[in-house]
Amino acid sequence: MYNSAQSSTYHADGRNFSICYADDGVCALGFYSQDVVLIGGMIVKNQTIAQATQFPGNVYDGVLGMAFNSASTGNAGSGDPTVFQNLISQHQLENNVFSFYLNR
């Protein structure tokens, strides 16, 4: 789990967030912050992240959305780029595509 106190690159943001999911009515509450994110060996600098302080029924401390801003639930309202958009703007991808491999 992410612990901002253990990060030398953490920056407080000061904004709160609330993301409610229509399919089950669960709402995640917390605050935005900024840090360096490592994903698939790529370094994403200055990434705004949503740190969940309340996520009913789950033990998660955050959500990593991979959508564009137009489809993003959390960061779309804040105007911050998503992880994928930062990967593109920071030239971390050979081709501007991503995929998931799901396996049982």
Phi, psi and omega in degrees: 000148181289135177228104184298333179293339180262006182255127178278351181250006180291140173227128176292147181250318178094352179264142174266161176221159173216119178240118179250135182261121187297329186291330180228000177074007179285136179242133173262134179238149178171213183217155177273148172212181181224140180201176173274134180243133175254120182221120179058034180082000179258141180261122178252111182273151174055040181274125173285131179234152177257114179266113183280128174259339176222126177214082189308133175082357183229165179248023181281154174247006177178173181229132176255104178274137180249018182274167167284162180305325182296338180245003185277136179280313188273300187284344182301318180289334182273343180082003181278146178291146176284170178304314182296319178295322176292323175301320179291309185292335179266011175055045180267349184248137175292317174234143184279061178220157172215160178213168177238142172249112181256131182219146179285000000 
